[in-house]
Amino acid sequence: MHPNASGIIQPGSANDSPKRIFARWLLHLRVRAALAGLALPCLVALTASGQYSRIIVPAGYVQVEGDIIVAETNLPALLGENIGPHAKFAYAPSRLWQNGIVPYDYGSALSGTQIAVFNQAMSWWANSYPNVTTLCFQSRNNEAGYINFVVTDPGFVGGVTDYVGYSGDKVTITIHPSAIDAGVIAHEIGHALGLWHEQSRADRDNYVTILWANILDGEASQFDIKSPQAVFGDYDYDSIMHYFACAFSKCDGQNGHATCACTDAACITIQVIPPYAAQQCRIGQQSYLSGMDRRAMAFRYGPSDWFFLYATPSSTATGRFEQPYTSVSQAVASMPPSSTLWLGPGSFSAAGQTISTPMILKAAIPDLQLQSDGSLGPSPSGYATLR
């Protein structure tokens, strides 16, 4: 599509890709705004606290969650019945970056200072669990699938990603020049590595209440549950992938409110459930990876000889983090010798089993339950028991 002399967007070449259409759309908005002397309409309004507001999505694109703006042509693959790693969907290994290698390049000229910040954000994930996480970010060398970092003005001060996980094609992360911050970039990289927002977990209603009446008209779908299969370990209020308390608030400069405060019950869209009320103003932080962010990524992209045993629905029992074994018998029959088996929370019957294959047994995430005072401490429910 392209704007004609009157400024109306017209169909372009049949070979135009959705990403080219998106780029032209952004350019068109900037030209129109310059001519009219007006501020750009807001694609995604993102404060330092991670608050999203009214969004204008270009033709051919769909806003899936806050800062995830996906081409309609890619939507079936992203939300399809057999796509993971976050069910509603079945897990598909193809959605993980192959062999943990993440090629990247820059779509625009960056200064040395800017590049240093992008490198810092990548290093957060690459070293999320030192000596364990096998993620490797490397400069692109003609790989078809890669992350393309773009620094430009998309019409908002923040960042946006156009896919979740590996797509086999370019995944574009766009960062505003005024938002080149390691935390903002790391959040967007989290999406590109396969993470949805934390509050889209299937069990989120046990930990937060969505205040639907406070959400901007037409934006309720931004709080849809996306990831029941990815529920592993306790809900993480401290995750860098969590929405801010005021995400999509109707009070964002409207209805007599200059802004939305994280404790304003008339404005907030996410209310933390007691006894974790102390987390109310912490959700949505974009300053660091939480302990659970780091551990979960270490498991997702862990060593090839790591396998997992925990209860989860619809598992195909490959033993991988997203598709774990669900019984001791499966693990005993399938694990290669001298591998490590991580046992998730719960009790697993080993009655009548003879374990003749040498293996290392470890209990996963027993020490990362978020306590009501905000500390991370031992979780009785996090220990695994073989009986």
C-alpha atoms as one frame of an Amber mdcrd trajectory, in Angstrom:
protein
   0.000   0.000   0.000   1.148   3.579  -0.516  -0.189   7.103   0.050  -1.258
   8.950  -3.096  -1.071  12.699  -3.632  -4.148  13.258  -1.495  -2.585  11.369
   1.406  -4.951   8.408   1.088  -3.304   5.004   1.439  -3.775   3.006  -1.741
  -3.057  -0.641  -2.575   0.495  -1.230  -3.771   2.238  -4.154  -5.385   0.792
  -7.584  -4.817   4.262  -8.576  -3.671   4.301  -6.049  -0.826   5.031  -7.837
   2.461   3.052  -6.879   5.577   6.275  -5.525   7.113   6.848  -3.221   4.148
   3.250  -2.089   4.419   3.822  -1.423   8.139   6.965   0.639   7.409   5.151
   2.662   4.749   2.269   3.219   7.124   4.617   4.666   9.757   6.277   6.898
   7.148   2.872   8.003   5.915   1.841   9.009   9.439   5.027  11.000   9.968
   4.574  12.851   6.662   0.921  13.598   7.394   1.796  14.808  10.899   4.579
  17.047   9.626   2.316  18.582   6.987  -0.480  19.157   9.443   1.791  20.343
  12.261   0.204  17.766  14.518   1.645  15.170  16.883   1.694  11.612  15.630
  -1.220   9.396  16.584  -0.163   6.886  19.204   0.563   3.328  18.107   1.475
   2.224  21.627   1.843   4.613  24.528   4.424   3.149  26.897   5.714   4.869
  29.995   8.863   3.880  31.826   6.582   1.784  34.017   5.241  -0.170  31.073
   1.760   1.371  30.783   0.004   0.890  27.481  -2.728   3.198  26.294  -4.858
   3.760  23.208  -3.381   2.062  20.163  -3.846   2.736  16.468  -2.957  -0.378
  14.479  -2.077  -0.121  10.777  -4.150  -1.886   8.157  -3.035  -5.490   7.803
  -1.855  -5.731  11.410  -3.419  -6.967  14.641  -2.530  -5.991  18.183  -2.311
  -9.237  20.134  -1.065  -7.876  23.456   0.131  -4.376  24.308   3.424  -4.124
  22.475   2.938  -7.154  20.196   1.740  -5.916  16.798   1.505  -8.840  14.364
   0.795  -8.980  10.632  -2.575 -10.596   9.958  -0.809 -13.059   7.663   1.314
 -14.233  10.616  -1.549 -14.432  13.098  -2.625 -18.031  12.332   0.919 -19.270
  12.931   1.238 -17.274  16.143  -2.123 -18.243  17.634  -2.728 -21.506  15.792
  -4.016 -24.631  17.449  -0.680 -26.452  17.367   1.682 -23.592  18.086   3.454
 -22.959  21.406   5.265 -22.556  23.658   2.336 -20.959  25.481  -0.865 -23.005
  25.305  -3.975 -22.453  24.779  -1.605 -24.024  22.203   0.301 -27.280  21.961
   4.040 -26.810  22.144   5.954 -26.681  18.874   9.766 -26.931  19.139   9.960
 -24.878  15.939   8.975 -21.806  17.984  12.267 -21.922  19.901  15.381 -20.441
  18.316  17.252 -23.311  16.745  20.067 -24.638  18.924  19.639 -21.546  21.081
  21.347 -19.375  18.451  19.720 -15.978  17.906  21.094 -14.075  14.891  20.466
 -10.344  14.906  21.192  -7.228  12.926  20.441  -3.531  13.059  18.065  -2.001
  10.572  19.347   1.529  11.037  22.610   3.253  11.902  23.295   3.173  15.637
  25.904   4.974  17.672  28.441   3.052  19.720  26.610   4.093  22.873  23.299
   2.763  21.563  24.859  -0.517  20.461  26.304  -0.963  23.957  22.793  -0.745
  25.439  21.414  -3.300  22.967  24.328  -5.595  23.787  23.597  -5.204  27.485
  19.947  -6.170  26.979  20.920  -9.254  24.982  23.448 -10.239  27.636  20.732
 -10.228  30.298  19.065 -13.161  28.561  22.226 -14.850  27.285  23.568 -14.969
  30.848  20.230 -15.267  32.598  21.456 -18.275  34.544  25.258 -18.259  34.378
  26.944 -21.386  33.056  23.556 -22.889  32.190  21.555 -20.833  29.685  22.621
 -21.832  26.188  21.289 -18.781  24.334  23.808 -17.237  21.984  23.180 -13.897
  20.241  25.371 -13.446  17.186  25.542 -11.082  14.229  23.427 -12.302  11.344
  25.184 -14.156   8.537  22.370 -14.543   5.972  20.169 -16.611   8.294  16.504
 -16.513   7.265  15.313 -16.192  10.843  16.760 -13.357  12.913  15.953 -10.412
  15.150  16.073  -7.069  13.382  16.628  -4.180  15.794  15.282  -0.886  14.471
  15.745   2.488  16.142  13.155   4.894  14.824  10.090   6.809  15.907   7.099
   4.481  15.645   4.849   7.182  17.054   5.363   6.389  20.738   8.204   6.435
  23.265   8.836   2.769  23.949   9.285  -0.505  22.119   7.254  -2.971  20.081
   7.796  -6.499  18.735   6.053  -8.029  15.725   6.191 -11.730  16.687   6.493
 -14.024  19.705   9.233 -16.642  19.402  11.081 -17.925  16.355   9.193 -17.523
  13.087  11.758 -18.663  10.528  11.742 -15.090   9.243  12.687 -11.643  10.449
  11.310 -10.662  13.864  11.439  -6.882  14.152  11.923  -5.038  17.434  11.398
  -1.297  17.078  12.698   1.051  19.778  12.129   4.794  19.970  15.391   6.806
  20.037  14.378   8.209  23.434  13.646   4.739  24.852  16.988   3.036  24.318
  17.082   1.452  27.740  18.324  -2.056  28.546  15.123  -2.961  30.412  12.780
  -1.790  27.652  14.843  -3.657  25.050  15.113  -6.793  27.219  11.318  -6.864
  27.564  10.927  -6.835  23.789  13.654  -9.466  23.374  11.702 -11.613  25.843
   8.801 -11.626  23.387  11.116 -12.491  20.504  12.474 -15.420  22.540   8.969
 -16.772  23.038   7.507 -15.083  26.108   4.024 -13.616  26.367   3.154 -11.217
  29.169   3.054 -12.730  32.643  -0.548 -11.726  33.335  -1.705 -13.801  30.332
  -0.958 -17.025  32.250  -3.938 -19.354  32.675  -3.706 -19.131  36.473  -3.456
 -15.342  36.653  -6.918 -14.910  38.228  -5.556 -16.601  41.355  -3.043 -13.781
  41.745  -4.472 -10.629  40.175  -7.918  -9.263  39.460  -8.510  -7.604  36.101
 -10.678  -4.525  36.684 -12.552  -4.642  33.400 -14.575  -1.487  34.115 -11.372
   0.577  34.207 -10.078  -0.599  30.824 -10.311   1.647  27.786 -13.261   0.869
  25.546 -12.342  -1.733  22.949  -9.126  -2.829  24.700 -10.380  -5.672  26.915
  -8.875  -8.258  24.562  -5.400  -7.051  25.590  -5.959  -8.965  28.831  -6.841
 -12.289  27.204  -5.275 -15.389  28.680  -2.671 -16.776  26.290  -0.502 -19.271
  28.109  -1.937 -22.053  30.288   0.739 -24.531  29.270   3.565 -22.236  30.316
   2.462 -22.221  33.964   5.530 -23.533  35.752   6.469 -22.243  39.153   4.738
 -19.483  41.008   3.128 -16.455  39.428   5.816 -13.812  39.051   4.717 -10.301
  40.002   8.318  -9.199  39.559   8.676 -10.438  35.971   9.990  -8.018  33.386
   7.178  -9.398  31.180   4.305  -8.227  33.457   1.909  -5.400  32.571   1.990
  -2.273  34.726  -0.979  -1.772  37.083  -2.389   0.960  34.830  -2.054  -0.762
  31.460  -4.831   0.405  29.115  -6.417   2.481  31.861  -9.334   4.704  30.914
  -7.737   7.315  33.211  -4.721   7.882  31.022  -5.175  11.605  30.528  -8.934
  11.150  30.343 -12.044  11.487  32.485 -10.547  14.213  34.645  -7.404  12.230
  35.476  -4.002  13.529  34.429  -2.535  10.061  34.851  -3.145   6.728  36.550
  -1.469   5.995  39.868  -0.710   2.362  40.675  -2.823   2.544  43.854  -5.828
   4.396  42.409  -8.652   1.844  42.554 -10.790   3.965  40.211  -8.142   3.819
  37.498  -5.948   0.732  37.768  -6.670  -2.193  35.482  -4.732  -4.852  37.418
  -5.297  -5.332  41.157  -2.915  -7.618  43.041  -4.786 -10.068  45.263  -3.904
 -10.266  48.983  -1.659 -11.325  50.633   0.612  -9.935  47.916  -0.748  -6.379
  47.950   2.771  -5.048  48.488   3.474  -5.953  44.853   0.843  -3.542  43.501
   3.309  -0.828  42.503   6.087  -3.259  41.558   4.308  -5.025  38.718   5.414
  -3.801  35.330   9.026  -3.113  36.301  11.450  -2.980  33.383  14.725  -2.607
  35.257  15.974  -6.198  35.558  15.134  -9.852  34.931  13.425 -11.436  37.906
  14.703 -14.652  39.429  11.907 -16.573  37.728  12.533 -14.863  34.377  16.125
 -16.052  34.519  15.370 -19.582  35.701  12.546 -20.132  33.199  14.711 -19.013
  30.273  17.512 -21.277  31.484  15.099 -24.209  31.352  13.558 -23.222  28.028
  16.966 -22.982  26.363  18.816 -25.360  28.664  21.483 -27.962  27.879  20.449
 -30.789  25.574  20.848 -33.379  28.357  18.266 -31.705  30.608  14.805 -33.251
  30.858  11.753 -32.370  32.946   9.079 -34.199  34.903   6.012 -32.315  36.075
   2.249 -32.413  35.655   0.855 -30.359  32.782  -2.120 -30.939  30.488  -1.698
 -31.964  26.853   1.993 -32.772  27.172   3.411 -34.912  24.376   5.996 -36.084
  26.907   9.178 -35.387  24.992  10.787 -34.492  28.305  11.564 -30.939  27.242
  10.647 -27.977  29.403   7.503 -27.108  27.461   6.504 -30.769  26.948   7.668
 -32.588  30.082   7.352 -36.198  31.077   4.329 -36.538  33.322   5.237 -39.846
  34.974   8.346 -41.524  36.319   7.799 -44.453  33.968   7.997 -42.168  30.928
  11.253 -40.648  32.141  12.830 -44.018  32.976  11.911 -45.449  29.593  12.985
 -42.466  27.507  15.888 -40.588  29.085  19.390 -41.044  27.669  21.959 -42.295
  30.208  23.647 -39.739  32.478  21.078 -37.028  31.751  19.610 -34.647  34.316
  15.936 -34.959  35.259  14.384 -31.861  36.817  11.341 -32.694  38.917   8.724
 -29.998  39.124   6.458 -29.316  42.120   4.344 -32.277  43.146   4.509 -35.924
  44.118   5.442 -38.550  41.545   4.867 -42.255  42.048   7.891 -44.479  41.516
   6.268 -47.585  42.974   7.395 -50.718  41.139   9.930 -48.800  39.041  13.479
 -50.027  38.643  15.690 -47.142  37.626  18.634 -48.810  35.946  19.568 -45.861
  33.725  22.055 -43.575  35.506  20.606 -40.092  35.870  20.907 -36.978  37.987
  17.731 -35.955  39.827  17.150 -32.313  40.711  14.110 -30.518  42.126  13.119
 -27.523  39.996  12.416 -24.080  41.409  12.031 -24.899  45.110  13.529 -21.565
  46.127  11.762 -18.972  44.020   8.316 -18.446  45.506   7.605 -14.735  45.850
   6.795 -14.035  49.501   4.221 -11.460  50.596   7.023  -9.080  51.639   8.486
  -9.194  48.137  11.387 -11.515  48.951  12.181 -14.771  47.194  12.203 -17.722
  49.570  11.625 -21.459  49.976   8.286 -22.771  48.770   6.916 -25.968  50.353
   4.821 -26.502  47.219   7.947 -26.205  45.123   9.629 -29.341  46.398   9.291
 -32.581  44.480   8.751 -35.976  46.122   9.284 -39.418  44.665   7.229 -42.054
  46.422
